[in-house]
């Protein structure tokens, strides 16, 4: 009978803990429980209290963990946006250590990409692609980084996958056009550049790209037209001025060519002096 009485009181005292698990309350709720001592004295009570604290300390509802993970992920993304890739890498590495989710690897890849550390970026990106093989944006990013590291054939493969998965992605076509041009396949490059411009005609850099392709085909007259269009969209484009100058020189228009080349040098010098060197070169992305 005495044993039954003790078991009954243990059940009564553990009931608040059971309610915590059932209702999904957090550790802070545990600290507000009224702990009843009746029926227990000395070591028995202290043992129960230790058990209660340990149970409350180790138990964290899934929603609390998810909220914390989401907050840290958003913090890492904001660090990326503000150009602080090292701190972003630390956060995403910590998240990956706890739970290696593909999106954590993807964002860490972007951080490595910001640092121009393309091999670790590609390693992380492959993990994301393995989990989501039909995510066109992942293949596009892979193609961009492969192109920047000189792995042109692999870049074409990745960018082809991107355009197959998302045929309206103008950026993917523009990047593949650049890759084809590096492979000296001007016909395919011109075709992809044409599609990119048709999908989004408001990007000046893509007219520069098509102009470069036309120059490679010795069609300098049409190339000048594309450079003109690029400069209409972006008058301070040093690359467009420079490349139009070269095309004009090939057409025998020396005075106009010199003017363009001088203008390109002036823009590049002013950009360099202002410390905004990333604006001096316009790429098709």
TAPE-V658904 format. One record per backbone hydrogen bond with DSSP energy under -1.0 kcal/mol. NH is the residue of the N-H (numbers start at 0). CO is the residue of the C=O. Records with the same first field share a line. If there is no record, write none. Layout:
NH->CO / CO
This chain:
4->0
5->1
6->2
7->3
8->4
9->5
10->6
11->7
12->8
13->9
17->13
18->14
19->15
20->16
21->17
22->18
23->19
24->19
29->25
30->26
31->28
32->29
39->36
43->40
45->41
46->42
47->43
48->44
49->45
50->46
51->47
52->48
53->49
54->50
55->51
56->52
57->53
58->54
64->60
65->61
66->62
67->63
68->64
69->65
70->66
71->67
72->68
73->69
74->70
75->71
76->72
77->73
78->74
79->75
80->76
81->77
82->79
83->78
87->83
88->84
89->85
90->86
91->87
92->88
93->89
94->90
95->91
96->92
97->93
98->94
100->98
104->100
105->101
106->102
107->103
108->104
109->105
110->106
111->107
112->108
113->109
114->110
115->112
116->111
117->115
120->116
121->117
122->118
123->119
124->120
125->121
126->122
127->123
128->124
129->125
130->126
131->127
134->131
135->133
138->134
139->135
140->136
141->137
142->138
143->139
144->140
145->141
146->142
147->143
148->144
149->146
150->145
151->149
154->150
155->151
156->152
157->153
158->154
159->155
160->156
161->157
162->158
163->159
164->160
165->161
168->165
169->167
172->168
173->169
174->170
175->171
176->172
177->173
178->174
179->175
180->176
181->177
182->178
183->180
184->179
188->184
189->185
190->186
191->187
192->188
193->189
194->190
195->191
196->192
197->193
198->194
199->195
205->202
207->203
208->204
209->205
210->206
211->207
212->208
213->209
214->210
215->211
217->214
218->213
219->217
222->218
223->219
224->220
225->221
226->222
227->223
228->224
229->225
230->226
231->227
232->228
233->229
236->233
240->236
241->237
242->238
243->239
244->240
245->241
246->242
247->243
248->244
249->245
250->246
251->248
252->247
253->251
256->252
257->253
258->254
259->255
260->256
261->257
262->258
263->259
264->260
265->261
266->262
267->263
268->264
269->265
270->266
271->267
272->268
273->269
275->270
278->275
279->276
284->282
